[in-house]
Amino acid sequence: MNKKSIYIYISATLAMLVPAPGRFACGIILVFELCALMFFGTILREAIKRLNITHTGTMLLIVLLVSLTMLMRQLVAFAVPVAALQLGFVMYLPTVSAFLIGYLFSDEQLAFSQAIMRNMKHVVLYSLFALFFFLFRDIAGFGTITLIHGRHIVEKVIFDSERITLMTFFATIPGSLICTAVILMLYVHVVSNVKIVKNAEQQHD
């Protein structure tokens, strides 16, 4: 992971994950939304490039992404009304997050196949981090794991969080900031170790 990726991950987390409800079910929806926006955003960017309308391409891409977000919010409101109510304006944060901006609006000239592979690779890695983030906050802050079941959100109780009042701190925004710092450090540490192992194996070969 290079420095640019780390900065993008930190910025996206602070802007998108911290204000979101600390529920795993909400995290699933936001992660799906982010992946969909990255996928279709990459396709739209390539279409704009091929139509040679780059002078208005940035504004057009933003409008299309916002429109796609509005459509997805309506689908969530229809499919899981409670989740749409809990998320509220948070569903619009992935659209303007530093994650999409960092990759969709970069000046790198890549072929479409390279761009979509790179973008989806990064968004999947970030999605794994985001899901772990939401799962930790759900368990630590509320003592539950929430999942989507049909048109409802079901809650599986792990322990009574009211008996461990200190743990409820992780359900708050300050608690989520601390979670962000700790999880991101662990994530970067693991990725760095994996990279070191791969480099060592390549040198050995």
C-alpha positions as CSV (number, residue, x, y, z in Angstrom):
1,M,0.0,0.0,0.0
2,N,1.5,3.3,-1.1
3,K,1.2,6.6,0.8
4,K,-1.5,7.9,-1.5
5,S,-3.7,4.9,-0.7
6,I,-3.2,5.3,3.0
7,Y,-4.1,9.0,2.9
8,I,-7.2,8.1,0.8
9,Y,-8.2,5.4,3.2
10,I,-7.8,7.7,6.3
11,S,-9.8,10.5,4.6
12,A,-12.5,8.3,3.4
13,T,-12.9,6.6,6.8
14,L,-13.1,10.0,8.7
15,A,-15.6,11.4,6.2
16,M,-17.7,8.3,5.5
17,L,-17.5,5.7,8.3
18,V,-17.2,7.7,11.4
19,P,-20.6,9.6,11.0
20,A,-22.4,6.4,10.1
21,P,-24.4,4.4,12.6
22,G,-22.2,1.7,14.2
23,R,-24.3,-1.2,12.9
24,F,-23.0,-4.0,10.8
25,A,-26.2,-4.1,8.7
26,C,-25.6,-0.4,7.8
27,G,-22.0,-1.1,6.9
28,I,-23.1,-3.8,4.5
29,I,-25.3,-1.3,2.7
30,L,-22.7,1.4,2.6
31,V,-20.0,-1.0,1.3
32,F,-22.3,-2.3,-1.4
33,E,-23.1,1.3,-2.4
34,L,-19.4,2.3,-2.5
35,C,-18.5,-0.7,-4.7
36,A,-21.4,0.0,-7.1
37,L,-20.4,3.6,-7.4
38,M,-16.8,2.7,-8.1
39,F,-17.8,0.1,-10.7
40,F,-20.3,2.3,-12.6
41,G,-18.2,5.4,-12.0
42,T,-15.2,3.8,-13.7
43,I,-17.4,2.8,-16.7
44,L,-18.9,6.3,-16.9
45,R,-15.5,7.9,-16.8
46,E,-14.4,5.7,-19.7
47,A,-17.5,6.5,-21.6
48,I,-16.9,10.2,-21.1
49,K,-13.3,9.8,-22.3
50,R,-14.4,8.0,-25.5
51,L,-17.1,10.5,-26.2
52,N,-14.4,13.2,-26.0
53,I,-16.3,15.4,-23.7
54,T,-13.6,15.7,-21.0
55,H,-14.1,19.5,-20.7
56,T,-17.4,18.9,-19.0
57,G,-16.6,15.3,-18.0
58,T,-15.9,16.0,-14.3
59,M,-19.2,17.8,-13.7
60,L,-21.1,15.2,-15.7
61,L,-19.5,12.4,-13.7
62,I,-20.5,14.0,-10.4
63,V,-24.1,14.5,-11.6
64,L,-24.3,10.9,-12.7
65,L,-22.9,9.6,-9.5
66,V,-25.3,11.7,-7.4
67,S,-28.2,10.5,-9.5
68,L,-27.0,6.9,-9.0
69,T,-26.8,7.4,-5.3
70,M,-30.4,8.8,-5.2
71,L,-31.6,5.8,-7.1
72,M,-29.8,3.4,-4.7
73,R,-31.2,5.2,-1.7
74,Q,-34.7,4.8,-3.1
75,L,-34.1,1.1,-3.6
76,V,-32.8,0.7,0.0
77,A,-35.9,2.7,1.2
78,F,-38.1,0.2,-0.7
79,A,-36.2,-2.9,0.3
80,V,-35.2,-2.1,3.9
81,P,-37.0,1.0,5.1
82,V,-35.5,0.9,8.6
83,A,-32.0,0.9,7.2
84,A,-32.7,3.9,5.0
85,L,-34.1,5.7,8.0
86,Q,-31.1,4.9,10.1
87,L,-28.6,5.9,7.4
88,G,-30.3,9.1,6.4
89,F,-27.8,11.6,4.8
90,V,-25.0,9.2,5.3
91,M,-25.9,7.4,2.1
92,Y,-24.7,10.4,0.2
93,L,-21.3,10.4,1.8
94,P,-19.7,7.7,-0.4
95,T,-20.5,9.8,-3.4
96,V,-18.3,12.6,-2.3
97,S,-15.9,10.6,-0.3
98,A,-12.1,10.9,-0.7
99,F,-12.0,7.3,-1.8
100,L,-14.0,7.9,-5.1
101,I,-12.4,11.2,-5.7
102,G,-8.9,9.8,-5.2
103,Y,-9.3,7.1,-7.9
104,L,-12.1,8.3,-10.2
105,F,-10.9,11.8,-10.6
106,S,-7.1,11.1,-10.8
107,D,-5.2,12.2,-13.9
108,E,-3.6,8.8,-14.5
109,Q,-4.0,7.7,-18.1
110,L,-4.9,4.0,-17.8
111,A,-6.6,1.6,-20.2
112,F,-10.1,0.8,-19.2
113,S,-9.2,-2.8,-18.1
114,Q,-6.4,-1.5,-16.0
115,A,-8.5,1.2,-14.4
116,I,-11.4,-1.0,-13.5
117,M,-9.1,-3.7,-12.1
118,R,-7.1,-1.2,-10.0
119,N,-10.2,0.6,-8.8
120,M,-12.1,-2.5,-7.9
121,K,-9.1,-4.0,-6.1
122,H,-8.8,-0.9,-3.9
123,V,-12.5,-0.7,-3.2
124,V,-12.7,-4.3,-2.2
125,L,-9.7,-4.0,0.1
126,Y,-11.3,-0.9,1.7
127,S,-14.7,-2.6,1.9
128,L,-13.1,-5.4,4.0
129,F,-11.6,-2.8,6.3
130,A,-15.0,-1.0,6.5
131,L,-16.9,-4.2,7.3
132,F,-14.5,-5.1,10.1
133,F,-14.9,-1.5,11.4
134,F,-18.7,-1.8,11.5
135,L,-18.6,-5.3,12.9
136,F,-16.3,-4.2,15.7
137,R,-18.4,-1.1,16.6
138,D,-21.6,-3.2,16.5
139,I,-20.2,-5.9,18.9
140,A,-18.2,-3.6,21.2
141,G,-20.6,-0.7,21.3
142,F,-24.0,-2.5,21.4
143,G,-23.1,-6.1,22.2
144,T,-24.9,-7.2,19.0
145,I,-24.5,-8.3,15.4
146,T,-27.1,-6.8,13.1
147,L,-27.9,-8.3,9.7
148,I,-30.4,-7.7,7.0
149,H,-33.2,-10.2,6.8
150,G,-35.9,-9.6,4.2
151,R,-37.2,-6.1,4.7
152,H,-36.0,-5.9,8.3
153,I,-32.8,-5.6,10.3
154,V,-32.4,-8.4,12.8
155,E,-30.3,-8.1,15.9
156,K,-28.4,-11.0,17.4
157,V,-27.4,-10.2,21.0
158,I,-23.9,-11.3,22.0
159,F,-23.8,-9.7,25.5
160,D,-25.6,-7.1,27.5
161,S,-23.7,-3.8,26.7
162,E,-25.4,-2.0,29.6
163,R,-23.5,-4.1,32.1
164,I,-20.2,-3.0,30.5
165,T,-20.7,0.7,30.2
166,L,-17.2,1.3,29.1
167,M,-17.8,-0.6,25.8
168,T,-20.7,1.6,24.8
169,F,-18.1,4.3,24.2
170,F,-17.3,2.6,20.9
171,A,-20.9,3.4,19.7
172,T,-20.2,7.1,19.9
173,I,-18.3,9.3,17.3
174,P,-15.3,9.8,19.6
175,G,-15.2,6.0,20.1
176,S,-15.4,5.5,16.3
177,L,-12.4,7.8,15.8
178,I,-10.3,5.7,18.2
179,C,-11.5,2.6,16.4
180,T,-10.4,4.1,13.1
181,A,-6.9,4.8,14.4
182,V,-6.4,1.4,15.9
183,I,-8.0,-0.7,13.1
184,L,-6.2,1.3,10.4
185,M,-2.8,0.8,12.1
186,L,-3.5,-2.9,12.3
187,Y,-4.6,-3.0,8.7
188,V,-1.5,-1.1,7.5
189,H,0.7,-3.4,9.6
190,V,-0.8,-6.6,8.2
191,V,-0.7,-5.3,4.6
192,S,3.0,-4.2,5.0
193,N,3.9,-7.6,6.4
194,V,2.2,-9.4,3.5
195,K,4.1,-7.1,1.1
196,I,7.4,-7.9,2.8
197,V,6.7,-11.6,2.6
198,K,5.9,-11.4,-1.1
199,N,9.1,-9.4,-1.8
200,A,11.1,-11.9,0.2
201,E,9.6,-14.8,-1.8
202,Q,10.3,-13.1,-5.1
203,Q,13.9,-12.4,-4.1
204,H,14.3,-16.1,-3.1
205,D,12.9,-17.2,-6.4
